[in-house]
Amino acid sequence: MKVLSLNDLHPADVLLFSPEKKSFISWAITFLTDAPVSHAAMYFETCPPTIVEETPPQVTTNPAEKRFKGRTIHVYRHTTASPLTPVTQAARQHLNNQEPYDHAGLYMVGLLLMYKKFSITSPKQQVIIRILKKLTATITQFIQQQQTPGKHPMVCSQFVAQCFDDAGSAFRLQFRHATQLDSAIGETLLDKAADWMKQRQVTFNQYDMNAAPETASDEALCEALHHAFMDNNTQPTPAMTDALAEAIFYFAQAHASLLGLDTTVRRFDALAALRSNQNMFVSPGDLMRHCTNLTPIGIVMIPTNN
């Protein structure tokens, strides 16, 4: 792979970051996507070298050299011969609108857990329930506060894809369909929950905002997730429990509300809404491995001692 300098980068180049050292959130994203990248951004301006990215609490610009230090940055460029000015203009619009973004890494992990196929064990169930409960409470509070009406948080890679989409059909990123899966496991966690509820015709009460909140940090929850996935416990475990199904349902319900999706439509419940979002959800690994109109240019590596 060609080693690049900042002078080689062009506005609207897609930047994919290697995992952050000692970060369990980064580990979870790379593990669940089977890709060596955990964050996405876009090169924005050349003088001074600047990137634009979704970082809490909103879209922001940062000095490229400062953000690149200690990380391997995989650079991808759109294959069109047309000037990419509309893409950077779209990014600037999101920047000016102060698009909201909160609990970014955990939000991505929660979505990835829904769409990946893996065997369920009791330790995995316990930590997944904690993650989904925290996300549900965070999303519900965000909606109630109406911090930015008509807008919703995006993960970093969704933001990059949205900028190309906003620029027009000539720039829209094209993806090959690829499901995060373990070939030995037949269904995603979301599919398992939907089947479980359909068989039992379960109904849940309205989400209780006064339930005991999850106090662990996002990083601590992902550390617990790491331990659960690395656990070699092979004892038989129920594929779905009441508690896990309930956590998935409430997360799906909150997520549908966040996106403004109408789940009252016949046969379009909260789980169906979350299933449909898989086509809209873009991970850093998707940008690297499944986008047909982005091509790799090289890598940028700036040591931390520079």
C-alpha positions, 0 to 999 in steps of 0.5 A: 500500500502506498504511503501518502503525505497530507499533500497527497490528499484531496477534499472529499477523500474518505478517511478510515481510521485504524482502531484506537489503542486500548479502546474496547469501543474500537475493538467492538466495532472492528470485531463486529464488522470483521474490518481493521477500521473503527472510525470514518471521516472526510478530508475537508480543506487543504489549507490548513489540512482539515478533516470533517467528522462526526464526533460528540457532540456534533459534526466538527472540523479538526486539524488532520495532523493532530487527529492522524497521529498514532493511527493508520489512516486508509485513504479512499477516493471516489471514482467519479471524474467530476469535481467533488465540491458538492460533497464538501458543500454537503459536509459544510451544511451538516457542519453549519446545522450542528447535526447532533451526535451522542454516545457515538461508539456505543450506538454503532455497537448496538446496531452492529449487534442487531445485524451480526450473526453469532451464537448467544451465551448467558454472558453475552445476553447480560452485557447486550441487555445492559448496552441496549438499555443504556442506548434506549434511555439515551435515545428516549431522553434525546427525543423528549428534549427535542434538542434538534427537531427533525435531525437525528444522530448519525454514526461517523460512517453514516455521516460520510455516506450521507454527504455523498448522498446529499451531493446527488445521484452522481456521487451516491456511494454504491454498496454490495450487500454484505451481512456481518455473519458467522456462517455457522449461525443462521440468524441475526440477533434481530431475527431471533428476537422477531421469531421469538416474539412472533411465536409467543405473540408477546406484547410489551408495556410502554418503556419505563423512563424511570427504570434504574439507569445503567451507570457504567461508561460506554467503554466499560460496557464494551470491555464487558462485551469483549470478555463475553465474546472471548469467553470459551463457555460452551454450555447450552444457552437459550437462544432468546430470553424474555429480558433480551427480547424486551431489551431488543424491542424497546431499543427498536422502538426508540430507534424507530422514533429517532428516525421518525418512522411510523410503526403503526403501519400494518406489519411494520412494527418496531423490529421491522423498522430496525430491520429496514434500517440495515440498508441505511446503516453504513459502518467504517468496514462497509466503506472499506470493503463493500463500496464499489465506487470508492477506490483505495489510494494509500495510507497516512501514518503520522507517528505520535512523537512528531 
